[in-house]
């Protein structure tokens, strides 16, 4: 099942925001989970974040959620896995 247009738009917004936080020469280290960019190599728990950047001690994770997805069980499990990662 493909992603909704709303979800894809949110992923692109997250990507653009993360690019404001990361020096341009490191943009190639930003991974995006989308059909046209290939699968990210870093899996967090059992989940692949929509956008992530990891270099040295800086890890930025972007997870796009529509209003309908925000409180679903799958989303809650993602939040738990991502929270565990940073602890």
Backbone as a ProteinNet text record, in pm:
[ID]
protein_1_A
[PRIMARY]
XXXXXXXXXXXXXXXXXXXXXXXXXXXXXXXXXXXXXXXXXXXXXXXXXXXXXXXXXXXXXXXXXXXXXXXXXXXXXXXXXXXXXXX
[TERTIARY]
83.7	0	88.6	61.4	140.8	103	190.4	167.1	68.3	-6.3	-100.3	-24.6	-86.3	-26.4	4.2	-83.2	-60	66.4	83.3	201.7	327.9	325.2	440.7	475.7	375.6	399.8	464.5	418.2	476.4	621.5	650	788.4	877	828.9	906.8	928.3	828.4	843.1	948.5	944.2	1043.7	1183.9	1196.6	1326.3	1379.9	1296.5	1340.5	1380.7	1307.9	1343.2	1476.9	1495.3	1620.2	1737.6	1715.5	1822.3	1861.8	1772.2	1809.7	1897.6	1896.7	1973.9	2109.9	2125	2244	2323.3	2456	2536.1	2516.3	2511.5	2482.8	2577.3	2702.7	2798.2	2767.6	2675	2635.9	2495.7	2433.7	2298.1	2292.7	2403.2	2402.7	2385.2	2405.1	2386.8	2241.6	2157	2014.8	1948.7	1882.5	1814.2	1664.2	1598.3	1453.9	1394.4	1291.8	1222.5	1113.7	1150.5	1052.4	1084.9	986.2	1003	1111.6	1125.9	1221.6	1361.4	1381.3	1514.7	1578.1	1509.7	1563.2	1535	1552.8	1526.5	1645.3	1619.9	1729.1	1797.1	1922	1996	1979.8	1949	1938.7	1796.2	1774.9	1644	1645.8	1545.3	1536.2	1436.7	1487	1398.6	1351.5	1223.3	1167.5	1118.8	1145.6	1086.9	1192	1151.7	1236.5	1175.6	1244.5	1191.8	1175.9	1083	1061.4	1183.4	1244.6	1366	1458.9	1587.6	1682.7	1820.7	1892	2029.6	2109.4	2223.5	2307.5	2452.9	2520.8	2661.6	2725.7	2827.5	2895.1	2793.4	2776.1	2684	2551.2	2524.3	2398.8	2307	2190	2088.8	1960.5	1908.6	1782.3	1687	1569.4	1470.1	1343.6	1289.4	1163.3	1062.2	948.8	842.2	716.7	671.6	555.1	426.8	336.7	208.5	95.3	-4.1	-125.6	-209.8	-309.2	-395.1	-458.8	-488	-549.8	-450.7	-323.2	-220.4	-163	-177.2	-102.2	-116.6	-235.1	-256.2	-283.9	-256.3	-275.1	-174	-207.3	-119.7	18.2	21.5	149.5	234.4	172.8	244.8	297.5	216.1	259.7	381.6	382.6	497.4	621.8	601.9	714.7	770.4	683.6	728.4	807.8	758.5	827.8	966.8	976	1105.4	1201.3	1152.4	1237.7	1278.3	1187.5	1219.3	1324.8	1311.3	1409	1546.9	1552.7	1679.4	1754.8	1685.1	1753.8	1783	1728.2	1751.2	1878.7
-117.3	0	124.1	217.3	338.4	439.7	536	642.7	743.5	807.1	909.6	1034.2	1114.8	1240.8	1328.7	1330.2	1409.6	1363.8	1232.1	1178.1	1215	1201.4	1235.8	1383.3	1469	1612.3	1638.1	1569.1	1585.7	1537.6	1429	1379.7	1484.8	1544	1647.1	1770.5	1806.6	1918.6	1884.9	1762.3	1719.4	1722.2	1673.7	1673.4	1815.5	1906.2	2044.9	2107.5	2078	2131.6	2074.8	1945.2	1882.9	1940.9	1973	2036.9	2173.3	2239.8	2367.3	2345.7	2225	2193.3	2131.2	2079.5	2003.8	2084.7	2092.8	2161.3	2097.6	2180.1	2131	2020	2027.9	1924.5	1788.3	1783.3	1656.6	1611.3	1681	1642.7	1501.6	1452.1	1316.1	1211.6	1251.4	1159.7	1153.5	1240	1237.8	1124.9	1036.2	923.7	946.3	915.2	931.6	797.5	755.8	631.2	661.3	651.2	671.4	579.4	555.5	462.1	507.1	637.8	685.4	710	698.9	723.1	596.8	485.5	363.1	357.7	243.3	225.6	273.3	341.6	379.3	254.8	268.3	155.2	142.2	251.1	248.8	221.4	105	69.1	92.3	161.4	193.9	98.1	3.5	-101.3	-181.1	-196.6	-264.3	-162.9	-36	69.6	146.3	197.6	283.5	422.9	519.5	655.9	712.3	804.6	865.9	944.6	1017.6	1094.5	1081.3	1060.5	1055.2	1100.6	1153.7	1197.7	1150.8	1091.9	1045.7	1070.7	1151.8	1179	1209.3	1131.8	1144.5	1131.6	1234	1224	1295.7	1334.4	1402.3	1308.1	1283.9	1199.8	1279.7	1296.5	1367.1	1269.5	1257.6	1164.8	1242.4	1219.5	1281	1173.9	1177.6	1080.8	1158.7	1143.8	1217.4	1145.5	1221.3	1165.9	1259.3	1202.4	1278.2	1273.8	1357.3	1361.7	1225.1	1150.5	1018.5	913	934.4	837.8	861.7	981.7	1025.1	932.9	883.9	803.6	656.1	610.2	467.9	383.7	258.2	167	156.6	147.2	140.8	264.1	379.8	504	503.4	457.8	452.1	361	250	159.4	225.2	302.9	376.9	475.5	552.8	651.9	583.9	469.7	397.2	353.1	299.6	254.9	371.6	483.7	600.8	662	666	718	632.1	501.4	409.2	434	463.4	488	603.7	710.5	830.2	824.2	727.6	717.4	646.9
0	0	0	-88.4	-98.1	8.6	24.5	121.9	64.9	151.9	108	64.5	-16.4	-60.7	60.5	159.9	280.8	352.8	364.1	429.9	352.7	222.9	139.5	155.4	158.6	178.4	314.4	417.9	551.3	556.3	487.4	480.6	414.6	307.2	238.2	326.1	404.5	498.6	603.9	656.5	755.5	694.8	571.6	503.9	488.5	443.8	425.7	559.4	664.5	795.9	843.8	830	873.1	795	669	590.6	647.4	718.7	780.9	903.9	958.6	1078.8	1048.8	928.1	890.5	787.9	802.6	701.9	563.2	461	326.2	281.6	321	279.9	343.3	438.9	501.3	460.1	367.7	324.7	268.8	212.9	158.9	269.3	394.7	507.2	553.6	500.9	536.4	457.8	528.2	464.6	467.6	356.4	344.1	305	375.4	344.7	241.6	114.4	8.2	-108.3	-191.1	-302.2	-399.7	-420.3	-519.9	-465.1	-333.9	-279.9	-222.5	-226.2	-167.9	-18.5	38.5	181	263.1	372	461.6	518.7	550.7	604.4	754.8	822.8	968.6	1011.5	1069.4	1121.1	1270.8	1321.3	1462.4	1525.3	1600.7	1650.8	1530.8	1515.2	1397.7	1295.5	1318.8	1237	1158.6	1044.9	962.5	967.2	1027	1030.7	889.7	873.7	742.7	697.7	788.1	758.5	878.5	850.6	961	915.5	1011.3	990.6	1110.9	1085.6	1194.4	1155.6	1234.6	1212.3	1347.2	1379.3	1508	1620.9	1702.4	1815.4	1790	1666.4	1633.1	1557.2	1613.1	1547.7	1541	1420.3	1398.6	1331.7	1386	1335.2	1300.8	1183.4	1143.3	1109.2	1174.7	1149.8	1112.9	991.2	942.3	982.8	1042.5	1085.4	1045	978.8	953.8	1081.2	1087.9	1207.4	1233.4	1128.3	1145.2	1192.6	1171.7	1210.1	1349	1399.1	1516	1636.5	1664.8	1785.6	1757.4	1638.2	1608.3	1685.3	1705.2	1778.7	1712.9	1580.6	1509.1	1540	1540.1	1569.2	1712.1	1805.4	1945	1961.5	1890.3	1896.9	1836.6	1730.9	1674.4	1776.4	1839.9	1939.5	2050.5	2097	2203.5	2157.6	2035.7	1983.2	1968.1	1918.7	1898.1	2031.6	2127.7	2259	2326.2	2313.6	2372	2312.7	2183.3	2115.5	2177.4	2213.2	2262.1	2412.2	2480.8	2625.3	2658
[MASK]
+++++++++++++++++++++++++++++++++++++++++++++++++++++++++++++++++++++++++++++++++++++++

